[in-house]
Amino acid sequence: MSEHEEHHHHPPPMAQTAEDWDERYSGEQVWSGNPNEALVVESKDLAPGRVLDVGCGEGADAVWLAHQGWEVTALDISSRAVERTLAAGRQAGMTITGVAAPLLEADLEQGSFDLVSAMYPALMKVPTHDAEQRLAELVAPGGTLLVVHHGDIDRELSLSHGFDPDEYVAPADVAAALGEEWEVVVHEQRDRDVALGAGSHHKSDIVLRATRRAQVG
């Protein structure tokens, strides 16, 4: 899920399958083309390493991270989104690895990323908390998990578009699923200012940033 920004923003009806997202990314540019502000702010003090961009959309975050020196893997359920991201990387002279797969099915090694960034992800809730656990287990010891979602979703309006926000993973769900080896550094709601793209009407973010403690011994 640019701003690739909110892969979670809901066209009527809500895009849910890979085919839905492929169709959405088959036309004109969807997002603003700028990196997400929360990502820029929360990653500025991190030493570049390996990063997973969950829901890469059109690649603005992936390209920005590559410019900062990160080794970027861009993941999206939509193969067209991954194609757009890789094309944006080539245009910028950046090398990005693309993976077109759902988060839970992607062939990604546990504990292999220094940063896992999920900006406005559309991840379904299940009682076993599979998505939340998958996000956490991909982070290396000493690494960072960053999950951002909208803080101003109108539930009634969303329901009228066939989308129930309560069915999707929120930052609070991720925070609740983190074990004792995690330290929550930031978990707050803050204003945002996005002028362009499909999600520009959202004016508030919920930001979760957590660090996985380094292994001892």
N, C-alpha and C positions, 0 to 999 in steps of 0.2 A: 503495500500500500503503500514532473511533480512540481509543485511543492510536493511531492508525490502525494503529497500530504494527505491526509486523511483518506486513506483507502477506504475509510469507514463512511464517508459522505454517501448519502443514499439517493441515487437516481430512482425515479419511479418506473417499474418496481425495483426493489433493492437487488443489486448485482450480487450473486452468491456463488455461482459456479465459475470454473475457468472459462467456459464459453461466454458467460455473461460479461466477464471482465475483458476477454478478447474483443468482444463486440464494442465495448466502451472505448478501448484503446485503438480501434481501427479507423477512427476519424480524426478530427482536429485535436490539438493539444488540450488536455484536460486541466492540468494544474498550472501554477504560476511560473514554474521554471526556476524558482528560488529555493534554496535549502530551508528546511523548517527551522524557525527561530529557536525553538526549545532545544533542538539538536546542537545548533551552533553554540548556545549558551552553556549547555550542560557538558559538552565535550571539550571545551576550550582548554581545560587544564589537564586533559588526559594525554598521556604519551601515546603516539600513534602505534598501532599494532594491527592485529587482524580484526576486522569488523564485519558483522552480518547486518545488512540492511533488510529488515523484514517488511515486505510489501513495498518494493522499490518503485512501483509506479513508472514514472517517466524519467527517473534517474537523477533528479536534482540533488538529493541528499548523497547518493553514491558518488557522483562526480565531485561534489564539494569535499567529501571525506577523502577521496583519492588525492585531491589537491593539497590536503593537509598532511599527506604522507601515510594514510592508512592503506592497508591491503584489503580491498573491498570485495566481499561476496554479496551480490544483489539477488535477493530471493523474491519471487512473486508467483502467485497461482496462475497468472496470465503470461503465456509465452510472448504475447505482443508487448506486454509491459517490459519484460526482460529484453526483448529486441530493441525497444526504444531506449532503455537504459544503456545497453551496450553501444548503441549508435551515438548516444550523447557522450559516452566516455571516449569513443574514438574521435569524435569531433573536438573534444577537449584535449586530446593527446594523452588520455589516462587509460590504464589497463584495469578492467573490472571483470570479475568472474560472475557469470550469470547462472542462476539455477531456477528453472521454471517448474515449480512443484508447490503443493500445499505445505505449510510448515511441518505438519505431523508426518508427512511422507517424504520429505526432502532427505537426501543422502548427505547428512552433515554430521561430523564427528562431535560427540559430547565434549564439553570443556575446551573447545578449540578456538574460541573468539574472545578477544580482550574487550570488545564492546559488542553487545547485541542491542540494536536500535529498532524499536517498533513504533513507528509514527502513525497513529490513528489506525491500528490494525483491525481488520474485520475477522475476528477469531471467535468461533462459536463456543459458548459455555457448555460444558458437560459436567455431570456430578463428580467425575474422577479428576477434574482440573487438568486435563491432558495438555492443553495449549499453554497454560501458565507454567506447568512443570517443564515443558519442552523449551520454552524461552529461557528458563533458569538454568537448565542442565547444559545448554550450549555455551554458557559463559565460563571462561577459564578461571581458575583460582586467582584472585587479585583483580579480576575483570569487573566490568560495569554492565548493568542491565538498565536500559532507558526505555520506558513505555509512556507514551503520551496519547491522550484522547481529548475529545471536546468536553468542555465543562458546561456547555449551554445547549445541550440537545433538548429540543421540544418533543417530549415523548408522544403526545397526542398527534402532533403533526407527522412524526415518524410513523406512527401506526397507520395513519391515513395513506402513507406511501408503501404500506406493506412491510414495514421494518420495525421490529420491537427492539429497542436498544438494550433492554434487560436480558436479551438472549446472547449478548456478545460480551467478551472479556473486557473488563475495565481495569485501569491501573490498580484500583483497590483490590480487585480479585487477585492480581499478580502479587501484590504486597502480602495478602493473607496467605498465599501459598509458599512464600519463601521460608526456608528453614533457618536454623540457628547459625548457619555459616554465612548468613547474609546480614549486612548493615544497610538500613534504609537511610540514605543521605538526604534526599529530597522527596517529599510527597505533599504537594500543594496545588492549589488552583491559582492561576495567574491570567492576567489579560494578555491578549495577543492582537497584533495588528497585521492583517494580510489584505492587501489591496486587490490582488488578482487571483484568478483561478476559481475552480468550482466550490472550494470551501471558504471563500473569503467572507461569507456571512457569519461565520463562527468567530466570536470575539473573546473566547475564554478557553484555556487549556487546563487539563489536569495532568501534572507532571510527576512521574515516579522515577527516581534514580536510586539504584541500589548497587552496592559493591559486594562481591563475593570475597570473603576473607581468604587470604592466601593460606595454602596448606602449611602446616607446621610439622617438622620432623620427617 
